[in-house]
Amino acid sequence: MSGGYGAQDDVDIDLGGLARAIWNRRGRVLLATVLSAGLAFAVASMIAPTFSSETRLLIEAREPAYTTGVDRSVVPEPAIDELDVVSQVQLLKSVDLIKQVARNMKLYELPEFDPAANPSALSDILVAFGLKTNPLDLPPEERVLKEFEEKLVVYQVEKSRVVAIQFTSKDPQLAAAIPNEMAKVYLSLQSGAKLDTNSEASRWLEPEIANLREKVREAEAKVAQYRSRSDLLPTGENATFAAKQLNDISSELARVRAEKATAEARAESVRAVLKSGGAPDTLSDVVGSQMIQRLKESEAQIQGQISDLSTSLLDNHPRLKGLRSQLAGIRGQITAETSKILASLENDARVARLREQQLIQQLNTAKADSARAGEEEVGLKALEREATAQRQLLETYLARYREATSRSDANSTPADARVISAAVPPTERQFPKILPITIVGGVAGFLLSSVTILLAELFSGRGLRPVSPGNPAPGRDFTEGDETIERRPVARPDVAAARRAVAGSGIAARAAAPPQPSVLALAEVEDDEFSGASEASLAATNDEADDDVADDFTVAAVARHLVEADVPVAIAVSPSGDAGSAATVALARAVAGKGRRTVLLDLTGSAGPTRLMTGTTRLPGVTDLLVGDAPFAEILHGDENSAAHVVARGNADIKRAMRGIDRLSMIIDALADAYDIVIVECGPADVAGVHRLTPSGKAEIILSIPVADEDRVVETIGRFAEAGYDEIVLMTGSGIAPHSGRRAA
């Protein structure tokens, strides 16, 4: 079977021929590959080797050993962030640092870093005529800068505070020495910057401290003068003499009042006992008197003697009378002594009252003095605050000054970085890598020679294959199982050749029933015109097909071709009418059975495909869409016997619908976007109508003739060839039994 997409595809690239051309010239390709590899090897060997080495620094805040673990009043420095690390990278690339390294290592004496030191004759001529500045006028360090910066790479190691200093040189020893020297100079500069900061701080703090000392002395002198002038002598923490005196008088007054109350109570108790005639020895003040105690002892002795003599003498005995007289005298003395004790207590109470009055007077005086001192203390506190502030500032400056002077030594201020990996002389060259360069050179030679051969073949035409009946285009043969689908394109409308192609295919000429005209021909066909004769003709298609027909033209072969070639749109022309349309329905079902989303657009006049797939023709379809009676979603219907869909012919007036025939191409494009393949059944359409469906020509043309008619095949192929369709797929109905709906099944 033959197929194609347009007349402009007259040639194709012969990939096999191109591969054979390269193989036939394999000696040249091999020679070019070897020469390129040898040339790359020679060039790489002639290039002076360069070596690379690097030193790595860790950026971190560092403090002297004697400050570790010491709680200082100064605010700690903030942690180093990524911006600080980037700043250190720029510092390492600074011109001043590079000049210092070049000066220390005398790099300007090396030809590698100072090529201008030995200028060429041309350079001297240009300098002599003023066309070029004399490079020797610049200092040696300036001439080294350009070469040094080209060989230097300073970068931050990703996601870390590590900075790498990489240097490339022809001398491996120099490649390692320069990064180490740069790290040394950088650490020295960082330490020197800290040392300069401490020195500047010391110089600034010295006069400030001297000034503050004078201010503190003056402030403290003002405080002392104000105290003496205002009689605000301090007696302790936050207390003055007046306040202290007021506190003491208050305490003494409270004590005297307590003593007075005690004395009055004791006197009142003694007075009450004497008044009631009670025994005074029950009172603690009386019992505690030594005189009372002695009188009580004498009374007890006399009573004892009276008791002893009463047992042997009569009551009127002179001795008993004498003892009783002594007993009465002693009791009188006790009473008199008790009265003295009462008088003493009353005297103590009176003294306490007098003391209380004096203390009250002193308290009032102290209150007045304290009030006056409180008013004058406001000014004193203002002077003390000023003196305290000056003193604290002086102490802070003194602490800073002592810290700055302690770091005046060079070793006392380490840089905020340290070397974690020193550069070592490299043992392997960085450039050139001889083996990779040789391999790349060989591959480049192979590719260049191959591309040259391919271009020569293409421009000469030997790498192109014309698409002709006798020369099938490459890439158009598909194999599945034991069957092969081969395109047999028709190059020009040669009727004789068409006859031979049909005869060679084994298709026998047979008369067919008169076909119904296509919608594209503006035919007016009623739905009942599609009678049972079409089913009969379809059955005859299978019964009368020649057994010698090649499998290349069967519906199954065409279906495989459409699937494997991934054809988006196929235009089926059925010169025989409904029989060919039935074969197209079988083709749509076969393609859908292979898992492709398939839709069949019915443009026949008899609506035969609609009847076969849905069992009725009373469905809205493409004609209704063209006249605006139905939306797009209502014209799609499902096939009763497969997963394919069908766009029905419709029931609108065909002539009226064909006024919008130019919209059919847009409808087909819309269906192609939604489905994998769109099969348009045109019936016995002419070439002009088919061309209006595919103005771009990008569609597969299928000639569906189940019952072969040689004259009709030749005539149809000739018409399409004259219109520019040089590739047509021929399809017979052998091997596929058509279906006519649920009732037929």
Order of alpha helices (4+ residues) and beta strands (2+ residues): beta-alpha-alpha-beta-alpha-alpha-alpha-alpha-beta-beta-alpha-beta-beta-alpha-alpha-alpha-alpha-beta-alpha-beta-beta-beta-alpha-alpha-alpha-beta-alpha-beta-alpha-alpha-beta-beta-alpha-alpha-beta-alpha-beta-alpha-beta
